Amino acid sequence: MKTSGAIAALGALAQETRLAIFRLLVEQGPAGHAAGVIASKLDIPASSLSFHLAQLSHAGLIVQRRESRSLIYSVDFAAMNGLMGYLTENCCGGDASACAPVCNPLASAKQSAKTRRIA
């Protein structure tokens, strides 16, 4: 992913409603949701939803397809993975194994418990 693409994607996600839409669609997976379902689940008016979906689509984070009379929106997982790769490609000086403990939720929980006992 190029820097300009990362900036567009991060800019699109830097808004509460769009971030909620994106997270909902990530949770749903490749099947996606119809616009009406998204609006209902997140309690977003249709006019606002259209604007936010357009912003996410323009940033390349979601795709739309037509099924009968419904527009179905889903995450472009390749784009999402590209963004994550861009953000982490130089993690720990390029040594991904050095970063592994930082991203390990179990290790973080153990460290937090240890810190609480010391304090």
C-alpha positions as CSV (number, residue, x, y, z in Angstrom):
1,M,0.0,0.0,0.0
2,K,1.2,3.5,-0.8
3,T,1.3,6.3,1.7
4,S,-1.5,8.1,-0.1
5,G,-3.8,5.1,0.2
6,A,-3.0,4.7,3.9
7,I,-3.7,8.3,4.5
8,A,-7.1,8.0,2.7
9,A,-8.0,4.9,4.6
10,L,-7.0,6.2,8.0
11,G,-8.8,9.5,7.3
12,A,-12.0,7.6,6.4
13,L,-11.8,5.7,9.7
14,A,-11.0,8.8,11.8
15,Q,-14.7,9.4,12.3
16,E,-16.9,7.7,14.9
17,T,-19.8,6.6,12.6
18,R,-17.5,5.4,9.8
19,L,-15.4,3.4,12.3
20,A,-18.5,1.8,13.7
21,I,-19.7,0.9,10.2
22,F,-16.4,-0.6,9.3
23,R,-16.2,-2.6,12.5
24,L,-19.7,-3.9,12.0
25,L,-18.8,-5.0,8.5
26,V,-15.5,-6.6,9.6
27,E,-17.5,-8.6,12.2
28,Q,-20.0,-9.7,9.5
29,G,-17.3,-11.0,7.2
30,P,-17.4,-11.3,3.4
31,A,-21.2,-11.7,3.4
32,G,-21.6,-8.1,4.3
33,H,-24.8,-6.3,5.2
34,A,-27.5,-4.5,3.2
35,A,-27.5,-0.8,3.7
36,G,-30.8,-1.0,5.6
37,V,-29.4,-3.5,8.1
38,I,-26.4,-1.3,8.7
39,A,-28.7,1.7,9.3
40,S,-30.9,-0.3,11.7
41,K,-28.1,-1.9,13.7
42,L,-26.2,1.4,14.2
43,D,-29.3,3.7,14.3
44,I,-28.0,5.9,11.4
45,P,-30.4,7.9,9.2
46,A,-30.3,6.7,5.5
47,S,-29.0,10.1,4.2
48,S,-26.1,10.0,6.7
49,L,-25.4,6.4,6.0
50,S,-25.1,7.0,2.3
51,F,-22.5,9.7,2.9
52,H,-20.4,7.5,5.3
53,L,-20.6,4.5,3.0
54,A,-19.4,6.6,0.1
55,Q,-16.4,7.9,2.2
56,L,-15.4,4.3,3.1
57,S,-15.9,3.1,-0.5
58,H,-13.8,6.1,-1.8
59,A,-11.0,5.2,0.6
60,G,-11.1,1.6,-0.8
61,L,-12.0,0.0,2.5
62,I,-15.4,-1.4,1.5
63,V,-17.1,-2.7,-1.7
64,Q,-20.7,-2.8,-2.7
65,R,-22.6,-5.3,-4.7
66,R,-26.2,-5.5,-5.8
67,E,-28.3,-8.5,-4.8
68,S,-31.8,-8.2,-6.2
69,R,-33.0,-4.7,-5.1
70,S,-30.5,-4.4,-2.2
71,L,-27.0,-2.9,-2.1
72,I,-24.8,-5.1,0.0
73,Y,-21.7,-3.6,1.6
74,S,-18.7,-5.6,2.8
75,V,-15.1,-5.0,3.8
76,D,-12.4,-5.2,1.2
77,F,-10.2,-7.5,3.3
78,A,-7.3,-7.3,1.0
79,A,-7.3,-3.5,1.5
80,M,-7.7,-3.9,5.2
81,N,-4.8,-6.3,5.4
82,G,-2.8,-4.0,3.2
83,L,-3.3,-1.1,5.6
84,M,-2.4,-3.3,8.6
85,G,0.7,-4.4,6.7
86,Y,1.7,-0.8,5.9
87,L,1.3,0.2,9.5
88,T,3.4,-2.7,10.9
89,E,5.9,-3.4,8.1
90,N,8.8,-1.8,10.0
91,C,7.7,-3.0,13.4
92,C,10.6,-3.6,15.8
93,G,13.2,-2.7,13.1
94,G,11.8,-5.3,10.7
95,D,12.1,-8.2,13.2
96,A,8.5,-9.4,13.6
97,S,9.6,-12.0,16.2
98,A,10.7,-9.2,18.5
99,C,7.2,-7.7,18.4
100,A,5.3,-10.9,19.0
101,P,5.2,-10.5,22.8
102,V,3.7,-7.0,22.5
103,C,0.8,-8.4,20.5
104,N,0.2,-11.4,22.8
105,P,-3.0,-10.7,24.9
106,L,-2.2,-13.6,27.3
107,A,1.3,-12.2,28.0
108,S,-0.1,-8.7,28.5
109,A,-2.7,-10.0,31.0
110,K,0.0,-11.9,32.9
111,Q,2.2,-8.8,32.9
112,S,-0.7,-6.6,34.2
113,A,-1.4,-9.1,37.0
114,K,2.2,-9.1,38.0
115,T,2.4,-5.3,38.0
116,R,-0.7,-5.1,40.2
117,R,0.8,-7.5,42.7
118,I,4.0,-5.4,42.9
119,A,2.1,-2.1,43.3
